[in-house]
């Protein structure tokens, strides 16, 4: 799967908007130091929560207590969150490799 610059920029915009809507991080700092770490932590936590919600909706459907539309919606949201997280990870790893290739 190839990720273009526009895809990465839109994924970053979504994640950056998520960080801005949260205000302060758990350490009480806003932006500045720890901002990127807090953003990544929020991204991973949000993705894990969406995956759990999709699993819960699937379990309810298997038990006969859920709606198929809810399962499909939850799985779609979880897949989208996972794709965003993987795209951000790939860009960070690519940037790290570029930095490591630089000559001092």
C-alpha positions as CSV (number, residue, x, y, z in Angstrom):
1,X,0.0,0.0,0.0
2,X,1.5,3.3,-1.1
3,X,0.9,6.3,1.0
4,X,1.1,9.7,-0.7
5,X,2.1,13.0,0.8
6,X,-1.5,14.2,0.7
7,X,-2.7,11.1,2.6
8,X,0.0,11.6,5.2
9,X,-0.9,15.3,5.5
10,X,-4.6,14.5,6.0
11,X,-3.8,11.8,8.6
12,X,-1.5,14.2,10.4
13,X,-4.3,16.9,10.3
14,X,-6.8,14.5,11.8
15,X,-4.4,13.5,14.6
16,X,-3.3,17.1,15.2
17,X,-6.9,18.1,15.5
18,X,-7.5,15.3,18.0
19,X,-4.6,16.7,20.1
20,X,-5.9,20.2,20.0
21,X,-9.3,19.2,21.1
22,X,-7.9,17.5,24.2
23,X,-6.3,20.6,25.5
24,X,-3.8,19.7,28.2
25,X,-2.1,16.3,28.4
26,X,-2.0,14.1,31.4
27,X,1.1,15.8,32.6
28,X,-0.6,19.2,32.6
29,X,1.5,20.6,29.7
30,X,0.1,22.1,26.5
31,X,2.0,21.7,23.3
32,X,5.8,22.3,23.7
33,X,7.7,19.4,25.2
34,X,6.0,16.0,25.2
35,X,3.4,17.2,22.7
36,X,4.3,14.6,20.1
37,X,4.5,11.8,22.6
38,X,1.1,12.7,24.0
39,X,-0.3,12.8,20.5
40,X,1.1,9.3,19.7
41,X,-0.2,8.0,23.0
42,X,-3.7,9.4,22.3
43,X,-3.6,7.9,18.8
44,X,-2.7,4.5,20.1
45,X,-5.3,4.6,22.9
46,X,-8.0,5.8,20.6
47,X,-7.3,3.1,18.1
48,X,-7.3,0.4,20.8
49,X,-10.6,1.7,22.1
50,X,-12.2,1.6,18.6
51,X,-10.9,-2.0,18.1
52,X,-12.4,-3.0,21.4
53,X,-15.7,-1.4,20.4
54,X,-15.7,-3.3,17.1
55,X,-15.0,-6.6,19.0
56,X,-17.8,-5.8,21.4
57,X,-20.3,-5.1,18.6
58,X,-19.2,-8.3,16.9
59,X,-19.7,-10.3,20.0
60,X,-23.2,-8.8,20.5
61,X,-24.1,-9.7,16.9
62,X,-22.9,-13.3,17.3
63,X,-25.0,-13.5,20.5
64,X,-28.0,-12.3,18.6
65,X,-28.3,-9.1,20.5
66,X,-26.6,-6.6,18.1
67,X,-27.4,-5.0,14.8
68,X,-25.4,-5.8,11.8
69,X,-25.2,-2.1,10.8
70,X,-23.6,-1.3,14.1
71,X,-21.0,-4.0,13.6
72,X,-20.1,-2.8,10.1
73,X,-19.9,0.8,11.3
74,X,-17.7,-0.1,14.2
75,X,-15.4,-2.3,12.1
76,X,-15.1,0.5,9.5
77,X,-14.2,3.0,12.2
78,X,-11.6,0.7,13.7
79,X,-10.1,0.0,10.3
80,X,-9.8,3.7,9.5
81,X,-8.2,4.4,12.8
82,X,-5.7,1.5,12.3
83,X,-4.9,2.7,8.8
84,X,-4.2,6.2,10.1
85,X,-2.0,4.9,12.9
86,X,0.0,2.8,10.5
87,X,0.4,5.7,8.1
88,X,1.8,7.9,10.8
89,X,4.1,5.2,12.0
90,X,5.4,4.6,8.5
91,X,6.1,8.3,8.1
92,X,7.9,8.5,11.4
93,X,10.0,5.5,10.6
94,X,10.8,7.0,7.2
95,X,11.9,10.3,8.7
96,X,14.0,8.5,11.3
97,X,15.8,6.5,8.5
98,X,16.4,9.7,6.6
99,X,17.9,11.3,9.6
100,X,20.1,8.3,10.3
101,X,21.4,8.5,6.7
102,X,22.6,12.1,7.1
103,X,26.3,12.6,7.3
104,X,27.6,14.6,10.2
